Amino acid sequence: MFKRSDFFIILAVMLSFVISAYLWFIQKDALQAIFTAIWIPAIFTFGIYFKLCALTGASNESQ
């Protein structure tokens, strides 16, 4: 069900979240933390897009 690329997307999201939490709680830099947190939905969006392209391409080849 999960491919290696899916784990890289999840890893990128987790890394972005950890960096954002570090900036917010440790560095007390709210602006940079919010900017970094905005990456999370963007990474998920790219992941969903590429997953849909892969699924659509796979279904088109079988027809």
A tleap script that builds the chain and sets N, CA, C and O, in Angstrom:
source leaprc.protein.ff14SB
mol = sequence {
  NMET PHE LYS ARG SER ASP PHE PHE ILE ILE
  LEU ALA VAL MET LEU SER PHE VAL ILE SER
  ALA TYR LEU TRP PHE ILE GLN LYS ASP ALA
  LEU GLN ALA ILE PHE THR ALA ILE TRP ILE
  PRO ALA ILE PHE THR PHE GLY ILE TYR PHE
  LYS LEU CYS ALA LEU THR GLY ALA SER ASN
  GLU SER CGLN
}
set mol.1.N position { 0.822 -1.193 0.000 }
set mol.1.CA position { 0.000 0.000 0.000 }
set mol.1.C position { 0.872 1.265 0.000 }
set mol.1.O position { 0.647 2.186 -0.786 }
set mol.2.N position { 1.855 1.293 0.882 }
set mol.2.CA position { 2.748 2.445 0.933 }
set mol.2.C position { 3.998 2.149 0.119 }
set mol.2.O position { 4.585 1.071 0.213 }
set mol.3.N position { 4.384 3.129 -0.677 }
set mol.3.CA position { 5.619 3.012 -1.445 }
set mol.3.C position { 6.718 3.791 -0.726 }
set mol.3.O position { 6.463 4.508 0.242 }
set mol.4.N position { 7.916 3.637 -1.211 }
set mol.4.CA position { 9.044 4.346 -0.614 }
set mol.4.C position { 8.857 5.863 -0.716 }
set mol.4.O position { 9.228 6.603 0.195 }
set mol.5.N position { 8.285 6.312 -1.822 }
set mol.5.CA position { 8.067 7.756 -1.998 }
set mol.5.C position { 7.077 8.301 -0.963 }
set mol.5.O position { 7.199 9.449 -0.534 }
set mol.6.N position { 6.099 7.483 -0.561 }
set mol.6.CA position { 5.151 7.915 0.469 }
set mol.6.C position { 5.862 8.164 1.798 }
set mol.6.O position { 5.539 9.110 2.517 }
set mol.7.N position { 6.814 7.321 2.112 }
set mol.7.CA position { 7.557 7.506 3.353 }
set mol.7.C position { 8.430 8.760 3.303 }
set mol.7.O position { 8.636 9.414 4.326 }
set mol.8.N position { 8.942 9.096 2.121 }
set mol.8.CA position { 9.725 10.325 2.002 }
set mol.8.C position { 8.846 11.557 2.205 }
set mol.8.O position { 9.281 12.546 2.796 }
set mol.9.N position { 7.614 11.495 1.717 }
set mol.9.CA position { 6.686 12.610 1.923 }
set mol.9.C position { 6.386 12.765 3.412 }
set mol.9.O position { 6.425 13.874 3.946 }
set mol.10.N position { 6.089 11.654 4.077 }
set mol.10.CA position { 5.804 11.688 5.516 }
set mol.10.C position { 7.027 12.176 6.287 }
set mol.10.O position { 6.893 12.950 7.235 }
set mol.11.N position { 8.210 11.731 5.889 }
set mol.11.CA position { 9.442 12.179 6.538 }
set mol.11.C position { 9.636 13.683 6.374 }
set mol.11.O position { 10.024 14.366 7.322 }
set mol.12.N position { 9.368 14.199 5.181 }
set mol.12.CA position { 9.498 15.637 4.941 }
set mol.12.C position { 8.510 16.426 5.791 }
set mol.12.O position { 8.848 17.487 6.316 }
set mol.13.N position { 7.287 15.913 5.927 }
set mol.13.CA position { 6.284 16.589 6.754 }
set mol.13.C position { 6.708 16.571 8.218 }
set mol.13.O position { 6.610 17.586 8.906 }
set mol.14.N position { 7.173 15.432 8.691 }
set mol.14.CA position { 7.605 15.336 10.089 }
set mol.14.C position { 8.795 16.252 10.359 }
set mol.14.O position { 8.867 16.897 11.405 }
set mol.15.N position { 9.712 16.303 9.421 }
set mol.15.CA position { 10.881 17.168 9.577 }
set mol.15.C position { 10.465 18.638 9.622 }
set mol.15.O position { 10.986 19.410 10.428 }
set mol.16.N position { 9.537 19.019 8.768 }
set mol.16.CA position { 9.044 20.388 8.765 }
set mol.16.C position { 8.351 20.714 10.089 }
set mol.16.O position { 8.519 21.805 10.634 }
set mol.17.N position { 7.581 19.769 10.591 }
set mol.17.CA position { 6.898 19.985 11.870 }
set mol.17.C position { 7.890 20.135 13.019 }
set mol.17.O position { 7.725 21.009 13.870 }
set mol.18.N position { 8.909 19.295 13.048 }
set mol.18.CA position { 9.908 19.359 14.118 }
set mol.18.C position { 10.680 20.675 14.055 }
set mol.18.O position { 10.934 21.302 15.084 }
set mol.19.N position { 11.049 21.089 12.850 }
set mol.19.CA position { 11.765 22.365 12.711 }
set mol.19.C position { 10.873 23.527 13.141 }
set mol.19.O position { 11.330 24.453 13.810 }
set mol.20.N position { 9.613 23.474 12.757 }
set mol.20.CA position { 8.683 24.526 13.149 }
set mol.20.C position { 8.508 24.576 14.662 }
set mol.20.O position { 8.505 25.660 15.245 }
set mol.21.N position { 8.363 23.426 15.304 }
set mol.21.CA position { 8.220 23.393 16.765 }
set mol.21.C position { 9.490 23.893 17.443 }
set mol.21.O position { 9.422 24.601 18.448 }
set mol.22.N position { 10.649 23.528 16.896 }
set mol.22.CA position { 11.921 24.013 17.441 }
set mol.22.C position { 11.999 25.536 17.363 }
set mol.22.O position { 12.373 26.203 18.328 }
set mol.23.N position { 11.639 26.071 16.200 }
set mol.23.CA position { 11.692 27.525 16.041 }
set mol.23.C position { 10.705 28.223 16.971 }
set mol.23.O position { 11.001 29.293 17.502 }
set mol.24.N position { 9.539 27.626 17.170 }
set mol.24.CA position { 8.510 28.252 17.999 }
set mol.24.C position { 8.852 28.191 19.484 }
set mol.24.O position { 8.797 29.205 20.180 }
set mol.25.N position { 9.208 26.989 19.972 }
set mol.25.CA position { 9.386 26.794 21.409 }
set mol.25.C position { 10.807 27.067 21.899 }
set mol.25.O position { 10.984 27.572 23.008 }
set mol.26.N position { 11.803 26.748 21.111 }
set mol.26.CA position { 13.190 26.889 21.559 }
set mol.26.C position { 13.767 28.249 21.163 }
set mol.26.O position { 14.313 28.968 22.000 }
set mol.27.N position { 13.642 28.591 19.882 }
set mol.27.CA position { 14.225 29.840 19.396 }
set mol.27.C position { 13.328 31.053 19.643 }
set mol.27.O position { 13.789 32.192 19.573 }
set mol.28.N position { 12.049 30.811 19.932 }
set mol.28.CA position { 11.067 31.879 20.160 }
set mol.28.C position { 10.957 32.809 18.942 }
set mol.28.O position { 10.770 34.018 19.078 }
set mol.29.N position { 11.077 32.219 17.771 }
set mol.29.CA position { 10.971 32.979 16.528 }
set mol.29.C position { 9.653 32.596 15.851 }
set mol.29.O position { 9.606 31.691 15.018 }
set mol.30.N position { 8.595 33.298 16.225 }
set mol.30.CA position { 7.252 32.939 15.779 }
set mol.30.C position { 7.088 33.078 14.265 }
set mol.30.O position { 6.442 32.241 13.634 }
set mol.31.N position { 7.660 34.110 13.688 }
set mol.31.CA position { 7.487 34.335 12.256 }
set mol.31.C position { 8.107 33.206 11.430 }
set mol.31.O position { 7.479 32.701 10.498 }
set mol.32.N position { 9.314 32.817 11.763 }
set mol.32.CA position { 9.961 31.712 11.042 }
set mol.32.C position { 9.249 30.386 11.296 }
set mol.32.O position { 9.156 29.545 10.401 }
set mol.33.N position { 8.747 30.202 12.513 }
set mol.33.CA position { 8.026 28.965 12.839 }
set mol.33.C position { 6.748 28.851 12.030 }
set mol.33.O position { 6.433 27.777 11.519 }
set mol.34.N position { 6.018 29.931 11.908 }
set mol.34.CA position { 4.781 29.909 11.121 }
set mol.34.C position { 5.099 29.690 9.645 }
set mol.34.O position { 4.404 28.938 8.962 }
set mol.35.N position { 6.142 30.340 9.159 }
set mol.35.CA position { 6.540 30.156 7.764 }
set mol.35.C position { 6.882 28.692 7.493 }
set mol.35.O position { 6.481 28.133 6.472 }
set mol.36.N position { 7.623 28.079 8.410 }
set mol.36.CA position { 7.996 26.681 8.240 }
set mol.36.C position { 6.781 25.766 8.360 }
set mol.36.O position { 6.706 24.751 7.668 }
set mol.37.N position { 5.843 26.105 9.216 }
set mol.37.CA position { 4.631 25.291 9.379 }
set mol.37.C position { 3.757 25.334 8.125 }
set mol.37.O position { 3.015 24.390 7.854 }
set mol.38.N position { 3.841 26.405 7.373 }
set mol.38.CA position { 3.061 26.506 6.136 }
set mol.38.C position { 3.544 25.485 5.107 }
set mol.38.O position { 2.794 25.132 4.197 }
set mol.39.N position { 4.769 25.010 5.234 }
set mol.39.CA position { 5.281 24.014 4.307 }
set mol.39.C position { 4.518 22.697 4.411 }
set mol.39.O position { 4.416 21.968 3.424 }
set mol.40.N position { 3.983 22.380 5.584 }
set mol.40.CA position { 3.361 21.074 5.809 }
set mol.40.C position { 2.220 20.810 4.828 }
set mol.40.O position { 2.243 19.774 4.164 }
set mol.41.N position { 1.222 21.690 4.699 }
set mol.41.CA position { 0.179 21.396 3.716 }
set mol.41.C position { 0.695 21.410 2.272 }
set mol.41.O position { 0.177 20.691 1.418 }
set mol.42.N position { 1.714 22.227 2.006 }
set mol.42.CA position { 2.267 22.245 0.651 }
set mol.42.C position { 2.944 20.914 0.325 }
set mol.42.O position { 2.800 20.409 -0.788 }
set mol.43.N position { 3.665 20.352 1.259 }
set mol.43.CA position { 4.323 19.058 1.038 }
set mol.43.C position { 3.273 17.970 0.839 }
set mol.43.O position { 3.397 17.139 -0.060 }
set mol.44.N position { 2.226 17.977 1.689 }
set mol.44.CA position { 1.146 17.007 1.520 }
set mol.44.C position { 0.470 17.165 0.155 }
set mol.44.O position { 0.129 16.173 -0.489 }
set mol.45.N position { 0.277 18.402 -0.279 }
set mol.45.CA position { -0.368 18.645 -1.569 }
set mol.45.C position { 0.460 18.082 -2.711 }
set mol.45.O position { -0.080 17.431 -3.606 }
set mol.46.N position { 1.762 18.323 -2.692 }
set mol.46.CA position { 2.625 17.758 -3.726 }
set mol.46.C position { 2.608 16.232 -3.667 }
set mol.46.O position { 2.589 15.570 -4.705 }
set mol.47.N position { 2.616 15.679 -2.471 }
set mol.47.CA position { 2.568 14.230 -2.324 }
set mol.47.C position { 1.292 13.637 -2.897 }
set mol.47.O position { 1.334 12.620 -3.590 }
set mol.48.N position { 0.165 14.262 -2.614 }
set mol.48.CA position { -1.113 13.792 -3.145 }
set mol.48.C position { -1.138 13.924 -4.664 }
set mol.48.O position { -1.610 13.028 -5.363 }
set mol.49.N position { -0.637 15.027 -5.163 }
set mol.49.CA position { -0.607 15.235 -6.612 }
set mol.49.C position { 0.195 14.140 -7.315 }
set mol.49.O position { -0.274 13.538 -8.281 }
set mol.50.N position { 1.409 13.887 -6.818 }
set mol.50.CA position { 2.252 12.880 -7.454 }
set mol.50.C position { 1.670 11.477 -7.296 }
set mol.50.O position { 1.807 10.641 -8.189 }
set mol.51.N position { 1.024 11.221 -6.164 }
set mol.51.CA position { 0.379 9.920 -5.966 }
set mol.51.C position { -0.766 9.738 -6.967 }
set mol.51.O position { -0.916 8.666 -7.553 }
set mol.52.N position { -1.570 10.782 -7.161 }
set mol.52.CA position { -2.660 10.697 -8.128 }
set mol.52.C position { -2.134 10.544 -9.557 }
set mol.52.O position { -2.704 9.799 -10.355 }
set mol.53.N position { -1.062 11.240 -9.873 }
set mol.53.CA position { -0.465 11.078 -11.209 }
set mol.53.C position { 0.017 9.652 -11.417 }
set mol.53.O position { -0.163 9.084 -12.495 }
set mol.54.N position { 0.626 9.073 -10.396 }
set mol.54.CA position { 1.107 7.700 -10.511 }
set mol.54.C position { -0.062 6.732 -10.650 }
set mol.54.O position { 0.002 5.802 -11.454 }
set mol.55.N position { -1.122 6.934 -9.882 }
set mol.55.CA position { -2.282 6.040 -9.967 }
set mol.55.C position { -3.007 6.188 -11.302 }
set mol.55.O position { -3.446 5.197 -11.885 }
set mol.56.N position { -3.132 7.414 -11.782 }
set mol.56.CA position { -3.803 7.644 -13.056 }
set mol.56.C position { -2.970 7.063 -14.199 }
set mol.56.O position { -3.510 6.464 -15.129 }
set mol.57.N position { -1.692 7.241 -14.123 }
set mol.57.CA position { -0.815 6.680 -15.156 }
set mol.57.C position { -0.852 5.170 -15.157 }
set mol.57.O position { -0.802 4.552 -16.220 }
set mol.58.N position { -0.938 4.567 -13.995 }
set mol.58.CA position { -1.005 3.107 -13.912 }
set mol.58.C position { -2.310 2.580 -14.464 }
set mol.58.O position { -2.337 1.531 -15.106 }
set mol.59.N position { -3.418 3.316 -14.215 }
set mol.59.CA position { -4.708 2.847 -14.709 }
set mol.59.C position { -4.841 3.083 -16.216 }
set mol.59.O position { -5.523 2.321 -16.901 }
set mol.60.N position { -4.198 4.125 -16.734 }
set mol.60.CA position { -4.246 4.386 -18.178 }
set mol.60.C position { -3.453 3.332 -18.958 }
set mol.60.O position { -3.818 2.987 -20.082 }
set mol.61.N position { -2.382 2.827 -18.371 }
set mol.61.CA position { -1.569 1.824 -19.050 }
set mol.61.C position { -2.305 0.485 -19.140 }
set mol.61.O position { -2.088 -0.276 -20.082 }
set mol.62.N position { -3.167 0.196 -18.175 }
set mol.62.CA position { -3.860 -1.089 -18.171 }
set mol.62.C position { -5.040 -1.113 -19.134 }
set mol.62.O position { -5.570 -2.187 -19.419 }
set mol.63.N position { -5.469 0.045 -19.646 }
set mol.63.CA position { -6.627 0.085 -20.543 }
set mol.63.C position { -6.231 -0.144 -21.971 }
set mol.63.O position { -7.087 -0.142 -22.856 }
savepdb mol mol.pdb
quit
